[in-house]
Amino acid sequence: MATALSIIQRAMRLAGVIGKGETPDADESADGLVALNAMLDAWQIERLYVYQIVQGSYTWPASTTSRTIGSGGNFTDQRPVKIDSAFTVDGDSNWREVRVLQNRTEYDSIIIKTTESTYPAYLFMDSANPLGVIYLYPVPSAALTLKLNTWQTLQSFAALTTALALPPGYQRAIEFSFAEEFGPEFGVTISADVKRIAGMARAAIKTLNAPSMISRVDSGVAALGRLGGGGRWDIYADR
């Protein structure tokens, strides 16, 4: 497993800041930890760096408009960066998709937010920090199970000695990308080879993490939608 210090040290060698066998001093290491975590934080909001979609299962009480998620919230799992998709499961184990609204305006346009129904049609998460707030509409009239598929992103390094088990391909991408990002703080010019390998490494994990290119269309547009109740279209096969 890679530690923050080992990544910082290799990135500084790749950038030409230190030589083989040399180690960064305490100030350089501390600055490197801050810069490394800032880079990983930026990666968290890019879908193609998300290496896993994790499904969580939560009990949603009857007649409840919202629930908080995060450490200390109603749902105590880590606050998700983004909810990719959502489903409800009733007492007969029937799954129903809930449309995830991606911006506040869509949810605010609902006039009466306390309307109840057996099954909610929409979900919105206010990405507040440290607790996110999840809203369902219509409000479930009976308790049900909510399934949330959320982005699993890279963790930050708590200390220089913190070790993380990274998915395949990520260590190389992080080390070469961090050389590009951290090197300029020392006034060095990053070599073309380092930039080339950094780009290749990032492209490899983005290709692996790319979502399906089959899009959903209105059921009145595609024959598949008329048959199955919801259309899907393969943009590559044009069918």
GISUL-V873534 format. One line per field, one symbol per residue. ss: DSSP state (2 for helix, 1 for strand, 0 for the rest). psi: psi as a letter, one per 30 degrees, with the letter a starting at -180 (. if undefined). A space follows every 10 residues. Layout:
ss=???
psi=???
This chain:
ss=0112222222 2222200000 0000022222 2222222222 2220002220 0111111111 0000011110 0000100000 0011111110 0000111111 1002222200 0000011000 0111110000 0111111011 0001111111 1100000000 0011000002 2222222222 2222220000 0222222222 2222222220 0001111000 0022222200 111100000
psi=kkleeeeeee eeeefgellk flkkleeeee eeeeeeeeee eeffgjeffj fkjkklkkkj lkhkelklkl jfaejglkkk ekjelllkka fggkkkkkkj kfleeeeffk ejfgkllekl fkkkkjhlkf klkkkkklkk flklkkkkjl kjlklljelf fkkkjklkfe eeeeeeeeee eeeffgglkk leeeeeeeee eeeefeeefk lkgjlklkff ekeeeeeggk kkkjfefh.
